[in-house]
Amino acid sequence: MAITASQVKELRDSTGAGMMDAKKALTETDGNMEAAVDWLRTKGLAKAAKKAGRVAAEGLVGVAVRGGQGVAVEVNSETDFVAKNPDFQSMVAAFTEAALDVADIDALKAADHNGKSVDAALTEAITVIGENLSLRRLVRVEGETVVSYVHNAATAGMGKIGVLVALKGKDNGIGKQIAMHVAATAPASLSAADLDPALIEREKHVLSEQARESGKPEAVIEKMIVGRMAKFFEEVTLLGQKFVINPDVTVAQAAKDAGVEVTGFVRVAVGEGIEKRNEDFAAEVAKTLQGN
């Protein structure tokens, strides 16, 4: 299939690879972007598997804890100016508190907010503020003890990143430290057992191809794969990561030393996964003039 310049640019932006390498990767994988990223990684040509595009959504994540449960609610706006608006912040705080009493996002939209539904209140706020607003996510954590943390706080209980950590045992301050660690490292799961099997298989495939590029005997390659997968689990799972406050121990060991066990966590960052098209305006005008 024909590989377009825009595909090459997208792959270059997402991996840091050179133009010709990006084009070859797309050609080798029939234009499949995800497979092309893996092809570049196999060849050692991807500088970083960073996400292409830029996040368009602004807004706030509110967190609230009651007893053994905690919730994080994301409300998006078009601009950061709205996120700094006291009325918007008050609305996010009210929605977050209401989330403690409901099961999911649909129930939250139907919940009462000053005599009207949360959904109706949000629609009214859109009219008043003049920007598109969205109640995007509600996530929950339950445990014997739940601790919350907000990074880049706009005001109490809300900011750009909200973290909830569930512990078994009495928290003595370690909970907030682990929550701060989560905010900084964005682990993919609590442990290897919780990782998406598809993610594990994809990583194993890439690491296997990398190992075979070395040309070493199969028995050596198998050991290399085992070692590299162990390193992968250490890097992406919360319990396996080196504790940012004391890199000499893992998060699991730090929690054990503090007399607790981490049983769950969530990390919600404003706008993650929402991408904005990065358009070349001049090229778009030229294309229009050419009648394309």
Steps between C-alpha positions, in 0.01 A plus 500: 500500500604862446653663807402867541716784627258556788545138615876538492478824698272342759739209549801732522324717758403199710837323495773752419616279213651641180282567196634213287485257793140600570406455135667158484326390820160594357580328172608182680179494704252603229432834667404355839612772743523281811689227314732764353587625849583143603711454182703810585544386859618160379764670285598734781387802299219630720637759740186505707157341482339833578145565403445689174287812501424749769240480772217740427296471820547725801306494826544344842506169683324507836569240770305415815531231767243371744584210726630213293415643159642771280387650169666704228285700258625667182315803363639644178492851358639648180749735668707517815344838578173324584683254725616798706147637533370473862148415380632216286711375788199509731301297250777239468517472881122446522505237225786319674320488833186372326708224340560343843133398507460355150620192315613635163518799267142461375369500856708809574350685202155420637586596859353810663690829489316795652160370395596388151699214358878524473462466122254792487726710722791433265290604198405820680865567582588464130252778421635728772873437446483487121725195461431138437522306829503126549454271799737237368597248766425365844739243646485341843732323740397310813713361780561487871661844471486733200736795454470776239752735343466780246791614286504854360211590728276786390333501839433251780409155367541568128769553242656364182575151637298318763624183673329257736687222681333219696688343789455203727610610844522832680655783301784682675585738218623243247169524312559855382858419408385210284228717346764759410708219350201395287451856379865517395542158335152413365528122546298285259367266770537397863694181422596277208186293564285808429668597172305477175602165342507666158753753627717222642491303174580808295798586718622141501483492119701822468760386752524160329566661163757732655678205660504303174654800323809428713557172318573313820404132558133429578578386855670831572216690334243332725691611809528852358123513449430382856733764641361778284140412585588508870641848446185600312276387789721691743461818296124496434344347814453705814612231743807419291617858446785653695350734759572857391556611859747216564617330176682235704166322556193419293160652576387160628793485742450861614137425578593181686760687703227749596269220611248526215417332170401686184180340367402741224547839340371730227667792326292743297667778300299775332451436131703180472400313186326800343701621204485816295576511131819694435417660165728688264273794419704620203497152344125474556441832321725398211315172468166682490621740232613205291147363518597183687 
